[in-house]
């Protein structure tokens, strides 16, 4: 019997992310506490740019954005937000979407599998994803449970289970 396997990835659905940003923009335009503060949120290339007249307002806009991402089913681990910084008369926050598993986290996950998963489970790093293989599907299920409980700063999805 051939080995069973699955891939561990970290991907973001761009359309759902854009919908979350649009919902946040609509809420900011309608809320009374944001009137006249110059508060806005918009896509700017590969990042989301938050603008407001004060640092507190910028953080409040970020909070609205995060709540919209949560309602859309995203983990906050997918958002990489910087600190507010002054730019002229306004404060800005640059937020990026994290995609792919970087080498450090991939090595950390691979080591976790090697140390704590059942012995038949093997893993290998393939670019920005991790392939996990075993002869036993039950061992792969145990590995998924182990990885779900892992403390890494990326959102993990498990795909191509065969």
ZARO-903986 format. One record per residue (C-alpha): x, y, z; residue in three letters. Coordinates in steps of 0.25 Angstrom, whole numbers, padded with zeros to 4 digits, always signed. Layout:
N
XYZALA ...
END
This chain:
162
+0000+0000+0000UNK +0005+0014-0004UNK +0008+0025+0007UNK -0003+0034+0011UNK +0000+0049+0011UNK -0005+0063+0013UNK +0001+0077+0012UNK +0002+0088+0022UNK +0000+0101+0016UNK -0003+0116+0020UNK -0011+0122+0010UNK -0021+0134+0009UNK -0033+0135+0000UNK -0031+0149-0006UNK -0046+0151-0009UNK -0050+0149+0005UNK -0039+0158+0010UNK -0044+0169+0000UNK -0058+0167+0005UNK -0054+0168+0019UNK -0047+0181+0016UNK -0059+0187+0009UNK -0068+0183+0020UNK -0058+0191+0030UNK -0058+0203+0020UNK -0073+0203+0020UNK -0074+0202+0035UNK -0064+0213+0037UNK -0071+0222+0027UNK -0084+0220+0035UNK -0080+0221+0050UNK -0082+0234+0057UNK -0069+0233+0065UNK -0061+0233+0052UNK -0068+0245+0046UNK -0058+0256+0043UNK -0046+0249+0047UNK -0041+0245+0034UNK -0041+0230+0037UNK -0040+0221+0025UNK -0036+0207+0022UNK -0031+0203+0007UNK -0023+0193-0001UNK -0010+0199-0005UNK -0003+0189-0014UNK +0000+0176-0005UNK -0003+0183+0008UNK -0015+0189+0015UNK -0013+0204+0019UNK -0020+0210+0031UNK -0021+0225+0032UNK -0026+0234+0044UNK -0024+0247+0050UNK -0019+0242+0063UNK -0012+0229+0068UNK -0024+0225+0076UNK -0033+0226+0064UNK -0024+0218+0055UNK -0023+0207+0066UNK -0039+0207+0066UNK -0039+0206+0051UNK -0030+0194+0052UNK -0039+0188+0063UNK -0051+0189+0053UNK -0043+0183+0042UNK -0038+0171+0051UNK -0053+0169+0055UNK -0057+0168+0040UNK -0046+0158+0037UNK -0051+0149+0049UNK -0065+0150+0044UNK -0060+0145+0031UNK -0053+0133+0037UNK -0039+0138+0037UNK -0029+0136+0048UNK -0022+0148+0053UNK -0009+0141+0051UNK -0011+0144+0036UNK -0010+0159+0039UNK +0003+0165+0041UNK +0001+0179+0046UNK +0011+0190+0049UNK +0011+0201+0059UNK +0004+0214+0057UNK +0014+0225+0051UNK +0012+0239+0048UNK +0012+0243+0033UNK +0009+0258+0032UNK -0004+0262+0040UNK -0009+0247+0040UNK -0005+0234+0046UNK -0004+0222+0038UNK -0003+0207+0041UNK +0002+0197+0030UNK -0004+0183+0031UNK +0001+0172+0022UNK -0005+0158+0019UNK +0004+0146+0023UNK +0004+0135+0013UNK +0013+0123+0013UNK +0021+0116+0024UNK +0035+0123+0025UNK +0047+0114+0027UNK +0048+0116+0042UNK +0034+0112+0045UNK +0035+0100+0035UNK +0047+0095+0042UNK +0040+0097+0055UNK +0028+0089+0051UNK +0037+0078+0044UNK +0044+0077+0058UNK +0031+0076+0065UNK +0027+0064+0056UNK +0040+0057+0057UNK +0040+0058+0073UNK +0025+0056+0077UNK +0018+0050+0065UNK +0017+0035+0063UNK +0030+0029+0058UNK +0024+0025+0044UNK +0021+0040+0041UNK +0031+0047+0032UNK +0031+0062+0028UNK +0039+0070+0017UNK +0039+0084+0014UNK +0035+0088+0000UNK +0036+0103-0003UNK +0026+0110+0006UNK +0019+0097+0010UNK +0021+0085+0018UNK +0018+0071+0013UNK +0015+0060+0023UNK +0015+0045+0020UNK +0012+0032+0027UNK +0007+0018+0024UNK -0004+0020+0034UNK -0015+0030+0032UNK -0018+0029+0048UNK -0004+0034+0050UNK -0006+0045+0040UNK -0019+0049+0048UNK -0010+0049+0061UNK +0000+0058+0054UNK -0011+0068+0049UNK -0016+0069+0064UNK -0002+0071+0068UNK +0001+0082+0058UNK -0013+0089+0062UNK -0008+0091+0076UNK +0006+0096+0072UNK +0010+0110+0076UNK +0014+0116+0062UNK +0011+0130+0057UNK +0005+0126+0044UNK -0009+0121+0041UNK -0009+0106+0037UNK -0018+0099+0027UNK -0017+0084+0024UNK -0020+0081+0009UNK -0018+0069-0001UNK -0021+0058+0009UNK -0019+0045+0001UNK 
END
